[in-house]
């Protein structure tokens, strides 16, 4: 379905069924894990004890440390898995993979973009960080979108 602005939803790229075990058996789950809507990131315990989903400010601290949004992408991208020879150096250890996005009931951008929720609200949506080319960009999306999430230590 369209997902939800309020109820937790979980997706695996290109899997359209509802069988959790079948979703977990896919290559996309193996490689990219789960795409979450924002309520699933915020309301459920997706991070282990003593870990949390980073805020927009915490992502800014990381990209600033890596030289700013326009250059941090390469340092944050994995060394393989990106389309068109746009792999990164992963010099930061972030190991960002291009897991793509789900919106309007369609999966997009697997192989070329990675998107991560932050814990920071913005209007009716939330702040998002994405990797593409050498960029580590920032945007805000509606809460029903399906994106990756990352946990960091408290």
N, C-alpha and C positions, 0 to 999 in steps of 0.2 A: 504493500500500500504506500500511500504518500508519507508515511511516517507520522510524527507527532511533534508539536511544539512543547508538550507537557509530559507525555509518557515515554519511558525509556524504550528505544529501538536499537537493534543490533543487526548489522548486515555483513555479508561476505561478498566481495566484488564479483559480479556476474552470477551470483546464486539467487534465484528467485523463489525458492521454495521456503518451507517453514520447518523442515527437519534439521534440528541442531547438529545431529551426528553427521548427516549428509553434508551440511555446510562445512563442518570441521574436516571432512575428508577431501575437500577440494585443494588444488594446487594454490589457488589465490589465498586461501586461509593459511596454508603452510608458509607462504612467502610474506604476505602483507598483514595477516591477522584480521581483526574485526574493524569495521567502520561503525561509528556510534553516532546517534543524534546527541545534541547537547544535554538533554535531560539524563540520558544514560551516563554521560561523563560526570555530571554534577550530582545526581541523586543516588547513584549506586556505587558500591565499593569496588570500582574497577582497579584501584591501586592497592598494593599491599600496605599493611600497617607501617607507619612512619614514612610513607610516600604520598605525593599529591600531584594532581594535574596542575601544571604551571600556569600562573597568571600571565596576562599580557605583559606586565612589567618585568616578570622573570624572563620571558622570551626576549624582551628588549635588551635586558642586561646581557644575555647570551649573544645576540646579534651585534650589539655594540662592541663587546669584547672581541668578536671575530672580524671587526672592521666595518660594521654597518650592513644594512640590508642588501646593498647592491653587490657585496662581495662575499657575504657569509654563506651563501648557498653552496658553493663548492666545498667549503669546510664542513658543512652539515650533511651533504649528500653521500650516500653509500658509494663504494668504488665499483659497483656493478648493479645491473638491473634497470638502468635508465635508457630510454630510447635515444636513438640518433647520437650515440657516443657522447651523451651529456652526463656521464658519471662524474661523481665528485672525488675529492681527495680524502674525505672523511677525517681530515686532520683534527676535527673537534671531538671525534668519538660519538657524535650524535647518530650516525649511521642511518640517515633518513632515506626511506624507500618511497618510490612513486606509487603509493597505494590507491590513488585516484579519489573520487568523490561520488556520492549519490545525491541527486536532486531531481525533482519532478519525476520521480519513479524511474530514472535512467542513470546507469553508471557511466561515468566519464573519466577521462584523463589517466587511466592506469598506464604506467610506464613513462609518463611525461610530467606528472605533478604529484607531489605529496602534500597533504593538508592535515593540519593538527589543530584541534580545539584548544583554546585557553580556558581558564576558569572565569574569565572576565566578561561580564555582560556588556552589551552595547545596545541601547534601545530595546527593540523586540528580539534582537539577535545576540550574538556573542562575537568577540574578537577571535580571529583565526590567523594562523601562520601557515605559509605555504612555501614549498621549494620548487623552483623551476629555473632552468638555465643556471646562471651563477647567482640568482637572486634568492633571498630569504624574505619574501614579501609578507605584508600584513593587510588584512581586510576584515570585514565583518559579514557574517552570513546568518541567515535565518536558522532557528534552532532545530528545524526538522531535517536539515542536511545531514548526510552520513559522511563523517570524516574520521581520520585516525586520531588517536590520543596517545600521549606520552606521559609517563609518571616520572617524577623526580623526587629525590630524598628531601625530607622535611629539614 
